[in-house]
Amino acid sequence: MEACHPPQQFNVTAYGAMALAITTVEVFPGMWINAFLVCLLCIAWVKKKTLNSNEKILLLLGCSRFWYLCFSWVYCSLSITSPNYLFVQPTFQLIVFFQSSFNCSNLWVSACLCVFYCVKIANFRNSFFIYLKVKTDRIVPWLLLASLLSALAIGIIAYDIAVTELSINHNSTGQGNFSKVRGKMDENFFQIYFIYGFGFVTPFTAVISSAFLLLFSLWRHKCKMQKNSMNSLSIDAHIKAMKSILSFFIMYSINFIFLILSLIPSTKKEKYVALVSLVFLYAFPGVHSLILIFSNPKLEKTLIRILSCVKCIRIA
């Protein structure tokens, strides 16, 4: 239900081939990166018998992004190459359900990660903020559970919308069914705006708030260190953290904008807008996960070791 749509709207030979190529080039590396992240965290889980709060969030984030990319590729490839097998019951509804659920889970867990970093790193003297900092490890599992439940709710609504869309397509040819079709479209309208408001806008608001609070805290602390002539390495570390948070905020904002554009009916008919949306929506899960890997020294070393081994095998 995002950037790929029934191929009857566009030139299948030109737009369809380009969209499928872009999707494949972006999705499979993104799936590999997130699968790598999940495998390493699972190995650490088996060795240590436990995971800290940050690792729990990353594990769920990697799983959500892997399956989101997987179902997105299935949706796009079938809509372009075999629409007769996709736009039937229950294939269409199930793919839309899983794609929407994992996409919402990706957005919510990303927001949880940003909130977690804000609470852990930022330094404010507010009593409520101090309480959150102390209770973070107990709150994180409940946040993740709430994220999964919200993703499930969005998936169920998306499933119902998919049923309505198929019903409208089948009944729209009959003039006597106009009132029924109109009623289903009105019901569909409110469901879509519930997805906009709760499923997408709420986590985006959480990301904005957390990112600005964290950037403000780091900037204030950096100014204090510069005023007191502190170690330049500490200042550089704060600047690096600020750049990392700012890059995530920019990426998340761009992803949010194109996500909204991909759901607006008028933009679905603009093939170039849909194509650009496709590029950004499927690039974000892989690129951001790669940034998370390189920001973690252990994960970065393991990734470099694996890539060097693969390079040696190819040379041999």
PEGI-V164428 format. One record per pair of residues at least 4 apart in sequence whose C-alpha atoms are under 6 Angstrom apart, sorted by the first residue. I is the first residue (numbers start at 0). J is the second residue. If there is no record, write none. Layout:
I/J + I/J
//
This chain:
1/261 + 2/261 + 2/273 + 2/277 + 3/75 + 5/78 + 6/11 + 6/79 + 10/14 + 11/15 + 12/16 + 14/18 + 15/79 + 22/26 + 25/282 + 26/68 + 29/285 + 30/34 + 30/65 + 33/61 + 33/65 + 37/58 + 37/61 + 43/47 + 44/48 + 44/49 + 44/50 + 50/54 + 52/136 + 54/58 + 57/61 + 60/105 + 60/108 + 63/67 + 63/101 + 63/105 + 64/105 + 64/284 + 67/71 + 67/98 + 67/101 + 67/102 + 70/98 + 72/76 + 73/77 + 74/78 + 76/80 + 77/81 + 77/82 + 77/85 + 78/82 + 82/86 + 85/90 + 85/91 + 86/91 + 87/91 + 92/96 + 92/158 + 92/161 + 94/98 + 95/99 + 96/154 + 96/157 + 96/158 + 99/154 + 100/150 + 100/151 + 100/154 + 101/105 + 103/150 + 104/108 + 104/150 + 105/109 + 107/146 + 107/202 + 110/202 + 110/206 + 111/115 + 114/209 + 116/120 + 117/121 + 117/209 + 117/213 + 118/132 + 121/213 + 121/216 + 131/135 + 167/171 + 167/180 + 192/196 + 193/197 + 194/198 + 195/199 + 196/200 + 197/201 + 206/210 + 210/214 + 211/215 + 214/218 + 214/241 + 217/221 + 221/234 + 224/228 + 224/229 + 225/229 + 247/251 + 254/258 + 254/280 + 257/261 + 257/276 + 276/280 + 282/286 + 283/287 + 292/298 + 292/299 + 293/299 + 295/299
//
